[in-house]
Amino acid sequence: MTSSLERFRIALVVLGFASILPATVWAQCPVYATKWGSPGSGDAQFNAPYGITTDASGDVYVSDRDNSRIQKFSSSGIYITQWGTAGIGDGQFDHPGGVATDAAGNVYVADNFNHRIQKFTGTGTYLGQWGSYGSGDGQLSYPYGLTVDASGNVFVADQFNYRIQEFTDTGVYVRQWGSSGNGDGQFNYPLGVATNAAGDVFVADTYNHRIQKFTGTGAYLTQWGSPGSSPGLFSYPLGLATNPAGDVYVVDSDNYRIQKFTGAGAYLCEWGAMGTGDGQFNPPIAVGTDASGNVFVTELFNGRVQKFGDAMTPTKATTWGRLKIRYR
């Protein structure tokens, strides 16, 4: 005898335009791992930490702006070394901003108020510099962010010239793009810059509250963002970084959070709030990533670095299909 359960069979039929069941898209959202630093001028203390980056070994470099130095740490925050003092000489700084490394482990620093880029070994030995105040090719006006692509090209956010400049790793001028404005390829104080494995360049167009994406030669590709506090919106985006998968992390400074996007600008997740607790920011300034997917964030007034690791959490993207019920 056939049971009522057997007679009552439900067949789920997939229709061409939708899936059967809720389809949740999973994104890698970082979780708090550790922190280090406190306000001050001693080893592992900070006075307005700004730029942050990592090298192939996972070591972390922080531009300690108001202490006029670079500090180097292990991935877990153990102090290794430092270099720099206030001044205009070789290896000295006046408000160092962005910091970046190349494949060989060399370190590049945007020496903001000295209007130049300085290059060092990973242990702080001075190698060279380029730039002077001005608006000509290769000149700089308060350079803020910088990044190095896989080929060793150096891209500099030339803040008050409203442009991105590209140089070789020895400082030879290659090209530039951008002008003042809010159109495609224009900037209103570009501050953050990052590249991905494909050589694309992302720029934090800070006062236009958006991210713009370009090819490595400066051709405009796309943009995303507008003023606001909802997911995908910005209030003065600053630092940028990409991970090995090509995702983009954005320091959404006045919203006290980090937002994560795909390389095409699709929103993935966010974390952070104003405060002094773990995972809170006051405010976030720069973001860096390493080859393992860890994310490092500097905080201006909390005088510290926070480290986050990836954890699987669901996004809100869900689609629904239809049920078709058959009775027998």
C-alpha positions as a printed Julia matrix, in Angstrom:
328×3 Matrix{Float64}:
  0.0    0.0     0.0
  1.32   3.37   -0.93
  1.71   5.76    1.98
  0.28   9.25    1.95
  3.85  10.57    2.06
  4.72   8.65   -1.08
  1.56   9.86   -2.79
  2.46  13.44   -1.87
  5.61  14.02   -3.85
  7.08  17.47   -4.3
  9.12  18.04   -7.39
 11.23  21.15   -7.42
 11.44  22.4   -10.95
 14.18  24.77  -12.0
 12.87  27.48  -14.29
 15.23  28.99  -16.81
 15.3   32.44  -15.31
 15.86  31.64  -11.64
 17.4   29.17   -9.26
 15.37  26.82   -7.09
 16.51  27.81   -3.62
 17.99  30.92   -2.04
 21.5   31.33   -3.43
 23.73  33.05   -0.93
 26.95  34.54   -2.23
 29.84  34.16    0.19
 32.52  36.79    0.59
 35.77  36.85    2.52
 35.27  39.4     5.32
 38.18  40.02    7.71
 37.96  39.44   11.45
 40.1   41.0    14.17
 43.39  39.18   14.82
 45.71  41.44   16.84
 46.93  45.01   17.32
 50.06  46.88   18.33
 51.21  50.39   19.09
 50.22  53.29   21.3
 50.65  57.06   21.1
 54.23  58.19   21.7
 57.71  58.36   20.21
 59.34  55.2    21.56
 59.95  51.99   19.66
 56.61  50.6    18.41
 54.8   53.79   19.4
 53.25  56.14   16.87
 52.47  59.81   16.43
 49.98  59.89   13.56
 50.72  56.62   11.71
 49.82  57.09    8.05
 51.0   54.74    5.32
 51.28  50.97    5.72
 52.53  48.17    3.48
 54.04  44.69    3.63
 56.86  42.88    1.84
 57.09  39.36    0.41
 58.23  38.03    3.8
 55.16  39.43    5.5
 56.97  42.18    7.39
 55.01  45.39    7.91
 56.24  48.95    7.3
 54.48  51.97    8.82
 55.12  55.63    8.07
 55.07  57.25   11.51
 54.26  60.7    10.18
 54.72  63.09   13.09
 57.72  61.14   14.38
 59.31  61.57   10.92
 60.29  57.93   10.57
 59.49  54.51    9.14
 59.01  51.61   11.54
 59.25  47.94   10.56
 57.48  45.05   12.31
 56.86  41.36   11.89
 53.41  40.3    10.73
 52.39  39.8    14.36
 53.58  43.26   15.41
 57.02  42.52   16.84
 59.23  45.59   16.47
 62.22  45.06   14.12
 63.81  48.41   13.26
 63.22  52.02   12.28
 64.84  54.8    10.27
 64.42  58.49    9.63
 64.47  61.83   11.43
 62.92  65.21   10.7
 64.65  67.19    7.95
 65.35  67.6     4.26
 68.49  65.48    3.93
 68.84  62.03    2.45
 66.84  59.6     4.59
 65.12  62.38    6.5
 61.4   63.15    6.27
 58.88  65.94    6.55
 55.49  64.31    7.17
 56.03  60.95    5.41
 52.78  59.62    3.96
 52.33  56.6     1.71
 54.78  53.71    1.8
 55.15  50.82   -0.66
 57.49  47.91   -1.42
 58.64  46.23   -4.63
 59.33  42.57   -5.4
 62.97  42.98   -4.34
 61.96  44.25   -0.9
 62.89  47.88   -1.49
 60.79  50.48    0.32
 59.43  53.68   -1.26
 58.19  56.58    0.86
 56.1   59.58   -0.17
 57.98  62.35    1.67
 54.94  64.59    1.61
 56.11  68.06    2.67
 59.49  67.57    0.97
 57.66  66.89   -2.31
 59.71  63.84   -3.17
 59.85  60.05   -3.19
 62.66  58.31   -1.29
 63.8   54.73   -1.83
 65.41  52.45    0.78
 66.36  48.84    1.31
 64.12  46.82    3.6
 66.47  47.6     6.48
 66.45  51.35    5.89
 69.6   51.95    3.85
 69.09  55.01    1.66
 69.14  54.23   -2.08
 67.94  57.36   -3.85
 65.19  59.93   -4.35
 63.35  61.92   -6.98
 60.94  64.82   -7.19
 60.83  68.5    -6.31
 58.06  70.98   -5.71
 56.16  71.97   -8.84
 53.69  70.92  -11.52
 56.02  69.85  -14.32
 56.67  66.28  -15.42
 58.24  64.45  -12.5
 57.61  67.28  -10.07
 55.29  66.79   -7.11
 52.96  68.79   -4.9
 52.41  67.07   -1.56
 52.52  63.48   -2.81
 50.41  61.31   -0.55
 49.8   57.72   -1.66
 52.03  55.51   -3.8
 52.14  51.92   -4.99
 54.43  49.64   -6.99
 53.13  47.16   -9.55
 54.5   43.7   -10.33
 56.83  45.15  -12.99
 58.36  47.67  -10.6
 56.54  50.74  -11.91
 55.85  53.33   -9.21
 52.53  55.2    -9.22
 52.24  58.35   -7.11
 49.09  60.21   -6.07
 50.27  63.76   -6.77
 47.7   65.35   -4.5
 47.69  69.07   -5.24
 48.45  68.57   -8.93
 45.3   66.43   -9.18
 47.02  63.65  -11.08
 48.69  60.27  -10.98
 52.31  60.09  -12.09
 54.15  56.93  -13.08
 57.9   56.43  -12.66
 60.4   53.64  -13.07
 61.84  52.17   -9.87
 64.77  54.59  -10.19
 62.54  57.63  -10.54
 62.55  58.15  -14.31
 59.32  59.88  -15.33
 57.08  57.71  -17.53
 53.64  59.32  -17.82
 50.82  61.06  -15.99
 47.05  61.4   -16.14
 44.34  63.41  -14.45
 43.28  67.0   -13.87
 41.12  68.9   -11.39
 37.4   68.12  -11.63
 34.72  65.5   -11.14
 34.53  63.98  -14.6
 35.83  60.59  -15.65
 39.59  60.56  -15.12
 39.55  63.82  -13.15
 40.32  64.13   -9.45
 39.52  66.23   -6.42
 42.5   65.46   -4.19
 43.61  61.94   -5.12
 45.1   60.42   -1.98
 45.16  56.63   -2.19
 46.45  54.48   -5.03
 46.81  50.72   -5.48
 47.4   48.2    -8.27
 46.3   44.62   -8.87
 48.06  41.65  -10.46
 46.72  42.62  -13.89
 48.38  46.04  -13.62
 45.17  48.03  -13.21
 45.4   51.16  -11.07
 42.8   52.16   -8.46
 42.66  55.72   -7.13
 40.88  57.07   -4.06
 39.39  60.28   -5.45
 38.91  61.55   -1.93
 36.89  64.75   -2.21
 34.77  63.28   -5.01
 33.95  60.4    -2.64
 34.64  57.7    -5.19
 37.12  55.13   -6.45
 38.3   55.3   -10.06
 39.92  52.43  -11.95
 42.4   52.78  -14.82
 44.66  50.65  -16.93
 48.36  50.8   -16.11
 48.76  53.41  -18.83
 46.03  55.66  -17.45
 43.05  54.75  -19.63
 39.82  55.21  -17.67
 37.93  51.96  -17.0
 35.21  52.52  -14.41
 34.33  54.11  -11.07
 32.11  53.55   -8.07
 30.93  55.42   -5.01
 29.24  58.68   -4.05
 28.83  60.61   -0.79
 27.0   58.76    1.99
 27.19  56.12    4.69
 25.3   53.22    3.12
 27.22  50.2     1.83
 29.21  51.17   -1.26
 29.08  54.9    -0.47
 31.97  56.91    0.95
 32.84  59.83    3.16
 36.39  60.84    2.22
 37.99  57.57    1.11
 41.73  57.53    1.8
 43.92  54.43    1.7
 43.56  51.6    -0.81
 44.93  48.08   -1.08
 44.25  44.96   -3.13
 44.53  41.31   -2.13
 45.87  38.39   -4.22
 42.33  37.68   -5.48
 42.07  41.21   -6.87
 39.57  42.52   -4.31
 39.89  46.16   -3.26
 39.93  47.42    0.34
 38.99  51.08    0.86
 39.55  53.17    3.98
 36.22  54.99    4.33
 37.69  57.45    6.79
 34.79  59.61    7.98
 32.53  56.56    8.17
 35.16  54.89   10.42
 35.14  51.66    8.44
 36.88  49.56    5.83
 34.86  48.53    2.79
 35.72  45.64    0.49
 34.83  45.42   -3.2
 35.56  43.26   -6.19
 37.96  44.7    -8.72
 34.93  45.8   -10.75
 33.47  47.74   -7.83
 30.82  45.31   -6.54
 30.31  45.72   -2.8
 31.32  42.67   -0.72
 31.44  43.62    2.95
 32.53  46.16    5.54
 33.7   46.38    9.13
 34.49  49.0    11.73
 32.92  51.75   13.81
 34.19  54.78   15.67
 35.94  53.86   18.91
 38.98  52.44   20.65
 37.97  48.8    20.94
 39.19  45.89   18.87
 37.95  46.31   15.32
 37.0   49.94   15.91
 38.83  52.92   14.41
 39.6   56.55   15.27
 39.87  57.19   12.36
 41.34  54.71    9.87
 43.97  56.19    7.54
 45.71  53.51    5.48
 45.23  49.83    4.67
 47.73  47.19    3.57
 47.52  43.51    2.7
 49.93  40.59    2.56
 50.17  37.47    0.41
 48.25  35.44    3.01
 45.2   37.68    2.82
 45.78  39.51    6.09
 44.67  43.14    6.27
 46.48  45.85    8.27
 44.97  49.24    9.17
 46.59  52.34   10.67
 44.63  54.66   12.96
 45.45  58.32   13.34
 44.37  59.16   16.89
 44.47  55.67   18.42
 48.14  55.52   17.43
 48.11  51.86   16.51
 47.97  49.19   13.82
 45.23  46.57   13.73
 45.53  43.26   11.89
 42.59  41.34   10.48
 42.36  37.88    8.95
 39.8   36.47    6.53
 36.71  34.58    7.65
 33.76  33.32    5.62
 30.61  35.38    6.09
 27.57  35.6     3.82
 26.59  38.65    1.84
 22.99  39.67    1.24
 22.83  38.7    -2.42
 20.0   36.15   -2.72
 17.9   34.9    -5.61
 14.72  32.83   -5.53
 13.09  30.42   -7.92
  9.7   28.69   -8.01
  8.25  25.52   -6.62
  6.07  23.22   -8.69
  4.08  20.67   -6.68
  2.83  17.4    -8.12
  0.39  15.11   -6.37
  0.13  11.37   -7.02
